[in-house]
Amino acid sequence: MYYEIIPNKFAPKRKDREDSMTTNSHSICYGKCNCNCVFCDFTKRPESAYNTYDDELFSEAVDILLEKGNNFKFTGGEPTLNPHLERHLEIVKAKGGYVYLDSNGSNPEILEKLMQKNLIDVLGISLKGIDKEEALKIANIKNGNLIWDNVWRTLEIANKYSDKVRTIVTLVFTQENREGRLKRFAELICPYPKAYMKINNLQRDDHPEHLNIHSIGIDSLYNEIKEFVDQNSEWKNRVIFVPGASGVSNYDSIIFF
Ligand code: SF4
């Protein structure tokens, strides 16, 4: 299996841990995905970015990373496609690591097993759209079960484990899809009372013209979210705003409501 391992790279997307900072948080990026999202540059990463890690080498890499901090984000790509994921999570947890796992939610059975075994502390689920049609369009694949039906099964399962697994659901906002999106997003996540909504402003503006997607002015989106939270107090302390690309690796640029 192959990973790109990036020490001290990611900004943890939660605020209830005092040690949430980029300097102690490492990314373990898996090199395969089952989606082809239109705004994602994952498929453009060079093959040379990835190295093969058997269990022994991975364990050694974890030891080195632990010297700089114990937060590990398993991301990708889609980490649940990795046949060695469970074993490698076990290695990280046995050494005292704290696990963030990013997924598109397409593999509920695998995620349930990992949650059952207490191998995930924070589960990030990326929702590809506010309905199946949009999710298919954004994920750029044909199998709607994968990125819609399965995602909701994953959220149902995560809800069962919500006392020990923090779930953060992400949705990308653009100028073009913004209208009514926040309200609809909240309606979709409402049945999961401990889940966070994470609003990602589109991270780059260099997408091909035919996609017609553009980021939203930060102040404008900030004000919209603030007004929404002010008027809907059940969302207080449950909304995370990532205003741009810097939010991937700069904890200070993430805004919590
Ligand atoms: S699921 Fe994630 S990694 Fe895969 S293509 Fe979509 S955004 Fe990129």
Boltz pocket constraint, residues with backbone or C-beta under 6 A from the ligand:
constraints:
  - pocket:
      binder: B
      contacts: [[A, 33], [A, 34], [A, 35], [A, 36], [A, 37], [A, 40], [A, 41], [A, 42], [A, 76], [A, 77], [A, 78], [A, 104], [A, 126], [A, 139]]
      max_distance: 6.0
